[in-house]
Amino acid sequence: MSDLRDIRRVQAGAAMASRAWASPPRQHRKARSKGDYVSLRFIDWIWQVKGSLALAPEQSGDDAFDKLAPLFRQTGTSHERTNDTLTFRKKDPAAQDKMSVFDSGVLQIEEGAAGSVLRYRLSSRILMFCFLAPLLFLGFAQLTIALNKFENPSSAESKKSAKKDVVIPMNPIDKALGAPAPEKPKKEEKGKDEKGKSPSPTPAYVFAAIFAALYVVGRILEDRLIKTLFRKSLLGS
């Protein structure tokens, strides 16, 4: 019996040692998560809208969340409130939802020197799409240009064709007899036909400019609209 107990103790000690070796310490995990968070802070402005609103001096956190509650009782919206923090998520929101642009977010009441402050951080996939779409269309434009260069004939072949198109001068005897001069090849028409056959990168540039404008306008507009919406809700108007 004592031998079995010793064997089990040795096995348990080996298992604990292997787990400690495989899993990093908690401090390292926290440091890594903080580093990831810091790196995301430099790019999360692309798809997130952040801001803050000062509450009225007599307004408490519970009163503020009660006035904001109707915004999170929409179709496809789920929310959860813990103390001074409210988190929400949206899935297939209705078109009438005033916050349908945002997919998730966090609202938090913080106590500051001048009073209570509502801070919010909202995420939007639509903003992310409008930011990435111009890059996608610019890639299409560059791909079109590369394909055109690959498909078009080389400069040597174009020179050979130019030499073939040179008009041979008329014989003096033919001129004396009044023979008509040979017609020159229509280079412009050939050039137009060749240009018409190759695809143009212009549509890709146009779509890239459209989505870039949509992102800039939407990013600025949504920031102002959501702040106005929260302010009106807090004031009860």
CYANA upper distance limits for C-alpha pairs under 8 A (distance plus 0.5 A):
  1 MET  CA      5 ARG  CA      6.83
  2 SER  CA      6 ASP  CA      6.71
  3 ASP  CA      7 ILE  CA      6.74
  4 LEU  CA      8 ARG  CA      6.70
  5 ARG  CA      9 ARG  CA      6.66
  6 ASP  CA     10 VAL  CA      6.73
  7 ILE  CA     11 GLN  CA      6.72
  8 ARG  CA     12 ALA  CA      6.58
  9 ARG  CA     13 GLY  CA      6.61
 10 VAL  CA     14 ALA  CA      6.68
 11 GLN  CA     15 ALA  CA      6.69
 12 ALA  CA     16 MET  CA      6.73
 13 GLY  CA     17 ALA  CA      6.67
 14 ALA  CA     18 SER  CA      6.67
 15 ALA  CA     19 ARG  CA      6.75
 16 MET  CA     20 ALA  CA      6.69
 17 ALA  CA     21 TRP  CA      6.65
 18 SER  CA     22 ALA  CA      6.56
 19 ARG  CA     23 SER  CA      6.52
 20 ALA  CA     24 PRO  CA      7.67
 20 ALA  CA     25 PRO  CA      8.45
 24 PRO  CA     28 HIS  CA      6.98
 24 PRO  CA     29 ARG  CA      7.36
 25 PRO  CA     29 ARG  CA      7.06
 26 ARG  CA     30 LYS  CA      6.71
 27 GLN  CA     31 ALA  CA      6.67
 28 HIS  CA     32 ARG  CA      6.60
 29 ARG  CA     33 SER  CA      6.70
 30 LYS  CA     34 LYS  CA      6.63
 31 ALA  CA     35 GLY  CA      6.69
 32 ARG  CA     36 ASP  CA      6.77
 33 SER  CA     37 TYR  CA      6.68
 34 LYS  CA     38 VAL  CA      6.67
 35 GLY  CA     39 SER  CA      6.76
 36 ASP  CA     40 LEU  CA      6.75
 37 TYR  CA     41 ARG  CA      6.82
 38 VAL  CA     42 PHE  CA      7.79
 39 SER  CA     43 ILE  CA      8.08
 40 LEU  CA     44 ASP  CA      6.16
 41 ARG  CA     45 TRP  CA      7.91
 44 ASP  CA     48 GLN  CA      6.28
 45 TRP  CA     49 VAL  CA      7.16
 46 ILE  CA    127 LEU  CA      7.53
 46 ILE  CA    128 MET  CA      6.88
 46 ILE  CA    131 PHE  CA      7.74
 47 TRP  CA    123 SER  CA      6.20
 47 TRP  CA    124 SER  CA      5.86
 47 TRP  CA    125 ARG  CA      7.07
 47 TRP  CA    126 ILE  CA      8.38
 47 TRP  CA    127 LEU  CA      5.76
 47 TRP  CA    128 MET  CA      5.47
 48 GLN  CA    121 ARG  CA      7.12
 48 GLN  CA    122 LEU  CA      5.85
 48 GLN  CA    123 SER  CA      4.89
 48 GLN  CA    124 SER  CA      6.70
 49 VAL  CA    120 TYR  CA      8.49
 49 VAL  CA    121 ARG  CA      6.30
 49 VAL  CA    122 LEU  CA      5.65
 49 VAL  CA    123 SER  CA      7.00
 49 VAL  CA    219 ARG  CA      8.42
 49 VAL  CA    222 GLU  CA      8.45
 49 VAL  CA    223 ASP  CA      6.65
 50 LYS  CA    119 ARG  CA      8.12
 50 LYS  CA    120 TYR  CA      6.17
 50 LYS  CA    121 ARG  CA      5.04
 50 LYS  CA    122 LEU  CA      6.92
 50 LYS  CA    223 ASP  CA      8.25
 51 GLY  CA    119 ARG  CA      6.40
 51 GLY  CA    120 TYR  CA      6.13
 51 GLY  CA    121 ARG  CA      7.38
 51 GLY  CA    227 LYS  CA      8.00
 52 SER  CA    117 VAL  CA      7.13
 52 SER  CA    118 LEU  CA      5.87
 52 SER  CA    119 ARG  CA      4.75
 52 SER  CA    120 TYR  CA      6.69
 53 LEU  CA    117 VAL  CA      6.16
 53 LEU  CA    118 LEU  CA      5.55
 53 LEU  CA    119 ARG  CA      7.03
 53 LEU  CA    227 LYS  CA      8.23
 53 LEU  CA    231 ARG  CA      7.87
 54 ALA  CA    115 GLY  CA      7.85
 54 ALA  CA    116 SER  CA      6.76
 54 ALA  CA    117 VAL  CA      4.93
 54 ALA  CA    118 LEU  CA      6.67
 55 LEU  CA     59 GLN  CA      6.73
 55 LEU  CA     60 SER  CA      8.48
 55 LEU  CA     64 ALA  CA      8.33
 55 LEU  CA    115 GLY  CA      7.74
 55 LEU  CA    116 SER  CA      6.07
 55 LEU  CA    117 VAL  CA      6.07
 55 LEU  CA    118 LEU  CA      7.30
 55 LEU  CA    234 LEU  CA      8.30
 56 ALA  CA    116 SER  CA      8.28
 57 PRO  CA    115 GLY  CA      6.99
 57 PRO  CA    116 SER  CA      8.04
 59 GLN  CA     63 ASP  CA      6.78
 59 GLN  CA     64 ALA  CA      7.25
 60 SER  CA     64 ALA  CA      6.76
 60 SER  CA    116 SER  CA      8.19
 61 GLY  CA     65 PHE  CA      6.76
 61 GLY  CA     84 ASP  CA      7.10
 61 GLY  CA    109 ILE  CA      6.70
 61 GLY  CA    116 SER  CA      8.24
 62 ASP  CA     66 ASP  CA      6.62
 62 ASP  CA     84 ASP  CA      8.40
 63 ASP  CA     67 LYS  CA      6.84
 64 ALA  CA     68 LEU  CA      6.83
 64 ALA  CA    234 LEU  CA      6.45
 65 PHE  CA     69 ALA  CA      6.38
 66 ASP  CA     70 PRO  CA      8.49
 67 LYS  CA    233 SER  CA      6.40
 67 LYS  CA    234 LEU  CA      6.26
 67 LYS  CA    236 GLY  CA      7.31
 68 LEU  CA     72 PHE  CA      7.94
 68 LEU  CA    230 PHE  CA      7.70
 68 LEU  CA    233 SER  CA      6.37
 68 LEU  CA    234 LEU  CA      7.16
 69 ALA  CA     73 ARG  CA      7.17
 70 PRO  CA     74 GLN  CA      7.98
 71 LEU  CA     98 LYS  CA      8.31
 71 LEU  CA     99 MET  CA      8.22
 72 PHE  CA     77 THR  CA      6.57
 72 PHE  CA     78 SER  CA      7.54
 72 PHE  CA     79 HIS  CA      7.12
 72 PHE  CA     88 PHE  CA      7.90
 73 ARG  CA     77 THR  CA      7.02
 73 ARG  CA     78 SER  CA      8.18
 74 GLN  CA     93 PRO  CA      8.11
 74 GLN  CA     94 ALA  CA      8.26
 74 GLN  CA     97 ASP  CA      7.16
 75 THR  CA     93 PRO  CA      6.42
 75 THR  CA     94 ALA  CA      6.71
 75 THR  CA     97 ASP  CA      8.47
 76 GLY  CA     90 LYS  CA      6.01
 76 GLY  CA     91 LYS  CA      5.55
 76 GLY  CA     92 ASP  CA      6.25
 76 GLY  CA     93 PRO  CA      5.49
 76 GLY  CA     94 ALA  CA      7.86
 77 THR  CA     88 PHE  CA      7.44
 77 THR  CA     89 ARG  CA      6.25
 77 THR  CA     90 LYS  CA      4.96
 77 THR  CA     91 LYS  CA      7.00
 77 THR  CA     93 PRO  CA      7.41
 78 SER  CA     88 PHE  CA      6.08
 78 SER  CA     89 ARG  CA      5.91
 78 SER  CA     90 LYS  CA      6.95
 79 HIS  CA     86 LEU  CA      7.48
 79 HIS  CA     87 THR  CA      6.05
 79 HIS  CA     88 PHE  CA      4.51
 79 HIS  CA     89 ARG  CA      6.85
 80 GLU  CA     86 LEU  CA      6.23
 80 GLU  CA     87 THR  CA      5.92
 80 GLU  CA     88 PHE  CA      6.86
 81 ARG  CA     85 THR  CA      6.28
 81 ARG  CA     86 LEU  CA      4.84
 81 ARG  CA     87 THR  CA      6.95
 82 THR  CA     86 LEU  CA      6.91
 84 ASP  CA    108 GLN  CA      6.19
 84 ASP  CA    109 ILE  CA      5.78
 84 ASP  CA    110 GLU  CA      8.12
 85 THR  CA    106 VAL  CA      7.58
 85 THR  CA    107 LEU  CA      6.23
 85 THR  CA    108 GLN  CA      4.90
 85 THR  CA    109 ILE  CA      7.05
 86 LEU  CA    106 VAL  CA      6.29
 86 LEU  CA    107 LEU  CA      5.57
 86 LEU  CA    108 GLN  CA      6.81
 87 THR  CA    104 SER  CA      8.00
 87 THR  CA    105 GLY  CA      6.29
 87 THR  CA    106 VAL  CA      5.01
 87 THR  CA    107 LEU  CA      6.84
 88 PHE  CA    104 SER  CA      5.95
 88 PHE  CA    105 GLY  CA      6.12
 88 PHE  CA    106 VAL  CA      7.20
 89 ARG  CA    103 ASP  CA      6.22
 89 ARG  CA    104 SER  CA      4.76
 89 ARG  CA    105 GLY  CA      7.31
 90 LYS  CA    100 SER  CA      8.19
 90 LYS  CA    102 PHE  CA      7.94
 90 LYS  CA    103 ASP  CA      5.43
 90 LYS  CA    104 SER  CA      6.60
 91 LYS  CA    103 ASP  CA      7.58
 93 PRO  CA     97 ASP  CA      7.12
 93 PRO  CA    100 SER  CA      6.18
 94 ALA  CA    100 SER  CA      7.45
 95 ALA  CA    100 SER  CA      7.32
 96 GLN  CA    100 SER  CA      8.35
 99 MET  CA    226 ILE  CA      8.17
101 VAL  CA    124 SER  CA      6.59
101 VAL  CA    125 ARG  CA      8.36
101 VAL  CA    126 ILE  CA      7.18
102 PHE  CA    122 LEU  CA      6.85
102 PHE  CA    123 SER  CA      6.04
102 PHE  CA    124 SER  CA      4.89
102 PHE  CA    125 ARG  CA      7.72
102 PHE  CA    126 ILE  CA      8.40
103 ASP  CA    122 LEU  CA      8.20
103 ASP  CA    123 SER  CA      6.43
103 ASP  CA    124 SER  CA      5.93
103 ASP  CA    125 ARG  CA      7.34
104 SER  CA    122 LEU  CA      6.49
104 SER  CA    123 SER  CA      5.95
104 SER  CA    124 SER  CA      7.77
105 GLY  CA    120 TYR  CA      7.76
105 GLY  CA    121 ARG  CA      5.98
105 GLY  CA    122 LEU  CA      4.59
105 GLY  CA    123 SER  CA      6.33
106 VAL  CA    120 TYR  CA      6.15
106 VAL  CA    121 ARG  CA      5.82
106 VAL  CA    122 LEU  CA      6.95
107 LEU  CA    118 LEU  CA      7.40
107 LEU  CA    119 ARG  CA      6.27
107 LEU  CA    120 TYR  CA      4.85
107 LEU  CA    121 ARG  CA      7.07
108 GLN  CA    118 LEU  CA      6.24
108 GLN  CA    119 ARG  CA      5.76
108 GLN  CA    120 TYR  CA      6.80
109 ILE  CA    116 SER  CA      7.12
109 ILE  CA    117 VAL  CA      6.16
109 ILE  CA    118 LEU  CA      5.17
109 ILE  CA    119 ARG  CA      6.83
110 GLU  CA    116 SER  CA      6.15
110 GLU  CA    117 VAL  CA      5.73
110 GLU  CA    118 LEU  CA      6.93
110 GLU  CA    119 ARG  CA      7.84
111 GLU  CA    115 GLY  CA      6.38
111 GLU  CA    116 SER  CA      5.00
111 GLU  CA    117 VAL  CA      6.76
112 GLY  CA    116 SER  CA      6.17
112 GLY  CA    117 VAL  CA      7.16
124 SER  CA    128 MET  CA      7.18
125 ARG  CA    129 PHE  CA      6.64
126 ILE  CA    130 CYS  CA      6.69
127 LEU  CA    131 PHE  CA      6.66
127 LEU  CA    215 TYR  CA      6.80
127 LEU  CA    218 GLY  CA      7.94
127 LEU  CA    219 ARG  CA      7.53
128 MET  CA    132 LEU  CA      6.78
129 PHE  CA    133 ALA  CA      6.38
130 CYS  CA    134 PRO  CA      7.77
130 CYS  CA    211 PHE  CA      6.04
130 CYS  CA    212 ALA  CA      7.27
130 CYS  CA    214 LEU  CA      7.21
130 CYS  CA    215 TYR  CA      5.70
131 PHE  CA    135 LEU  CA      8.19
131 PHE  CA    211 PHE  CA      7.83
131 PHE  CA    212 ALA  CA      7.14
131 PHE  CA    215 TYR  CA      6.42
132 LEU  CA    136 LEU  CA      6.92
133 ALA  CA    137 PHE  CA      6.82
133 ALA  CA    208 ALA  CA      7.23
133 ALA  CA    211 PHE  CA      6.83
133 ALA  CA    212 ALA  CA      8.33
134 PRO  CA    138 LEU  CA      6.56
134 PRO  CA    207 PHE  CA      7.60
134 PRO  CA    208 ALA  CA      4.44
134 PRO  CA    209 ALA  CA      7.26
134 PRO  CA    210 ILE  CA      8.50
134 PRO  CA    211 PHE  CA      6.31
134 PRO  CA    212 ALA  CA      6.39
135 LEU  CA    139 GLY  CA      6.73
135 LEU  CA    208 ALA  CA      7.59
136 LEU  CA    140 PHE  CA      6.95
136 LEU  CA    208 ALA  CA      8.30
137 PHE  CA    141 ALA  CA      6.75
137 PHE  CA    204 ALA  CA      5.62
137 PHE  CA    205 TYR  CA      7.21
137 PHE  CA    207 PHE  CA      7.20
137 PHE  CA    208 ALA  CA      5.88
138 LEU  CA    142 GLN  CA      6.80
138 LEU  CA    204 ALA  CA      6.93
138 LEU  CA    205 TYR  CA      6.82
138 LEU  CA    208 ALA  CA      6.88
139 GLY  CA    143 LEU  CA      6.63
140 PHE  CA    144 THR  CA      6.65
140 PHE  CA    201 PRO  CA      8.07
140 PHE  CA    204 ALA  CA      6.89
141 ALA  CA    145 ILE  CA      6.82
141 ALA  CA    201 PRO  CA      5.12
141 ALA  CA    202 THR  CA      7.88
141 ALA  CA    204 ALA  CA      5.90
141 ALA  CA    205 TYR  CA      7.10
142 GLN  CA    146 ALA  CA      6.72
142 GLN  CA    201 PRO  CA      7.94
143 LEU  CA    147 LEU  CA      6.69
144 THR  CA    148 ASN  CA      6.65
144 THR  CA    199 PRO  CA      7.36
144 THR  CA    200 SER  CA      7.44
144 THR  CA    201 PRO  CA      6.31
145 ILE  CA    149 LYS  CA      6.81
145 ILE  CA    200 SER  CA      8.20
145 ILE  CA    201 PRO  CA      7.12
146 ALA  CA    150 PHE  CA      6.75
147 LEU  CA    151 GLU  CA      6.55
148 ASN  CA    152 ASN  CA      6.42
148 ASN  CA    198 SER  CA      6.88
148 ASN  CA    199 PRO  CA      7.78
153 PRO  CA    157 GLU  CA      6.71
153 PRO  CA    158 SER  CA      7.22
154 SER  CA    158 SER  CA      6.90
155 SER  CA    159 LYS  CA      6.66
156 ALA  CA    160 LYS  CA      6.82
157 GLU  CA    161 SER  CA      6.74
158 SER  CA    162 ALA  CA      6.64
159 LYS  CA    163 LYS  CA      6.75
160 LYS  CA    164 LYS  CA      6.82
161 SER  CA    165 ASP  CA      6.76
162 ALA  CA    166 VAL  CA      7.08
165 ASP  CA    185 PRO  CA      7.00
167 VAL  CA    182 PRO  CA      8.13
167 VAL  CA    184 LYS  CA      6.92
170 MET  CA    174 ASP  CA      7.18
170 MET  CA    175 LYS  CA      7.34
170 MET  CA    181 ALA  CA      7.41
170 MET  CA    182 PRO  CA      8.47
171 ASN  CA    175 LYS  CA      6.95
172 PRO  CA    176 ALA  CA      6.69
173 ILE  CA    177 LEU  CA      6.71
174 ASP  CA    178 GLY  CA      6.76
174 ASP  CA    179 ALA  CA      5.82
175 LYS  CA    179 ALA  CA      6.28
175 LYS  CA    180 PRO  CA      8.33
186 LYS  CA    190 LYS  CA      7.17
187 LYS  CA    191 GLY  CA      6.65
188 GLU  CA    192 LYS  CA      6.70
189 GLU  CA    193 ASP  CA      6.78
190 LYS  CA    194 GLU  CA      6.77
191 GLY  CA    195 LYS  CA      6.66
192 LYS  CA    196 GLY  CA      6.58
193 ASP  CA    197 LYS  CA      6.88
194 GLU  CA    198 SER  CA      7.20
201 PRO  CA    205 TYR  CA      7.03
202 THR  CA    206 VAL  CA      6.72
203 PRO  CA    207 PHE  CA      6.75
204 ALA  CA    208 ALA  CA      6.62
205 TYR  CA    209 ALA  CA      6.69
206 VAL  CA    210 ILE  CA      6.74
207 PHE  CA    211 PHE  CA      6.73
208 ALA  CA    212 ALA  CA      6.57
209 ALA  CA    213 ALA  CA      6.62
210 ILE  CA    214 LEU  CA      6.70
211 PHE  CA    215 TYR  CA      6.61
212 ALA  CA    216 VAL  CA      6.81
213 ALA  CA    217 VAL  CA      6.54
214 LEU  CA    218 GLY  CA      6.20
215 TYR  CA    219 ARG  CA      6.24
216 VAL  CA    220 ILE  CA      6.84
217 VAL  CA    221 LEU  CA      6.36
218 GLY  CA    222 GLU  CA      6.16
219 ARG  CA    223 ASP  CA      6.81
220 ILE  CA    224 ARG  CA      7.07
221 LEU  CA    225 LEU  CA      6.57
222 GLU  CA    226 ILE  CA      6.44
223 ASP  CA    227 LYS  CA      6.87
224 ARG  CA    228 THR  CA      6.66
225 LEU  CA    229 LEU  CA      6.58
226 ILE  CA    230 PHE  CA      6.66
227 LYS  CA    231 ARG  CA      6.60
228 THR  CA    232 LYS  CA      6.67
229 LEU  CA    233 SER  CA      6.71
230 PHE  CA    234 LEU  CA      6.61
231 ARG  CA    235 LEU  CA      6.73
232 LYS  CA    236 GLY  CA      6.56
232 LYS  CA    237 SER  CA      5.79
233 SER  CA    237 SER  CA      6.71
